[in-house]
Amino acid sequence: MVLHDFYKILSEEKISDSKYAITILVNEKHDVFKGHFPGNPIMPGVCMIQIIKELTESITKSTLMIQTLSNVKFMALINPEATPELRLELDVVISEDNLVKVKNTTYFNDTVALKLSNTYKKL
């Protein structure tokens, strides 16, 4: 975990061979939110991308490096004080050339906060 104590995993569920549902709890008291933004904390996009990477590394049991990031759409602001619990749905496929392709949708409550597709290279 790059940001110590930034989030904790509440539940992990394997839905099918490639699909996972993971619920996390974001630490709204983390120092990141003191600078982004004081009095109105908003989840930095780069932190969401890092969380997805770390969860994918856990699923694949591999160290990964982002190769491509495409179709990144932030649909709603995530305020960790109001909605610290996030549900991430991940579709993780390992290709024949050993690339890890991920499609993610992140929710708080029933609101879609983020949609992302990316590819990682195994290290």
N, C-alpha and C positions, 0 to 999 in steps of 0.2 A: 504494500500500500504506500503510494507516494506521499499522500497527505495523512499522517498518523491521526487516528481517531476522527476521521472526517465522516465516515458512515459505518454502519454495521449491517450485516445481512440478517434479516428477520426470518426469511424462508426462501427455500429453493425448491422448485418443482420441475422435473423433466416431463414435458407434455408429450413429446414424441422423440424419435431418433435425433432430430435436429432442433427441436423447439424447447425453450426453457422459460419459466416465469420465476423471477426473483424479486422479492420485496426487500427494500433496504430502508433504513432509518437514518436520515441525515442529521448530523450533530449541528443544530442551529447555533450553538455557542462557539463553534470553531473559529479560529482567528481569520480565516479566509473572508468571513462575512463582516468582519470589522472594517475591511477595506472595500467591500463589494456589496452593499454600500451602507455606511453607518446610518442606523435608524430605519433603513429600508433594505434588508438583506435580500439579495437575488443570487441564485445559483449561477456561478460562472459557467459558460458553455464548455470551456476547456476542462473543467472539473467533471462535467457529465461525460465527456469523451473519454477521460481517464478512467472513470468508474466502469464504463462499458468495456474498455480494454482489460481492466483488472478482472472483471467478471468472466470475460471470454478466456483469459489466461487460466482461470480456475476451472472452467468447463473443459478446456482442451488440455489442461495440465502441461502447458507450454509457455515459454517466454516469447512474447510477440512484439513486433514493431509495426506501426501503422505504415502501410504501403500506399493505400489510396483512401480518401475520404470523399464520398459523393452523396448527393441527395441529403444534405444536412438541413433539417428544417426545425427551427425552434418555434413551436406553435403557441406556447404560453410560458409566462415567467414562473419560475419556481421560487416561492418564498419559503425558506425552511422553517420560519416561525409559524406560518399558517398551515403549511402542508409538508411536514418533514418526512412523511412516509411516501416512498415512490415504488411503483411497480414497473419493472423492466421486462419486456417480452423480447427474447433474443432467438433469432433463427441462425444457427451456427452450422456452416457447411465447410468441410475441409475438402479442397479440390485435389485432383490427381497430382498437380504440381506443388502440393503441400502448402497452398495458400489457404488462409482461414477467412471465409466470407461471412459477414455478419449483417443481418437486418435487425434493427432495433426500433421498438416503439416504447417510449417511457410515458407513464401516466402518474398523475396524482388524482386521487378519487377517480372520477370517470373522465377527467380532462386529459387529452393528449398534450403532453408538454414538448416532446421531441420525437422526431422520426429521423433515422440515420441509417445509411448503408455504407459499409467500409470493408476494406480488405487488409488483412495483416499477413506479414511474413513471419514464419516460425524462425526463431534464432537458435 
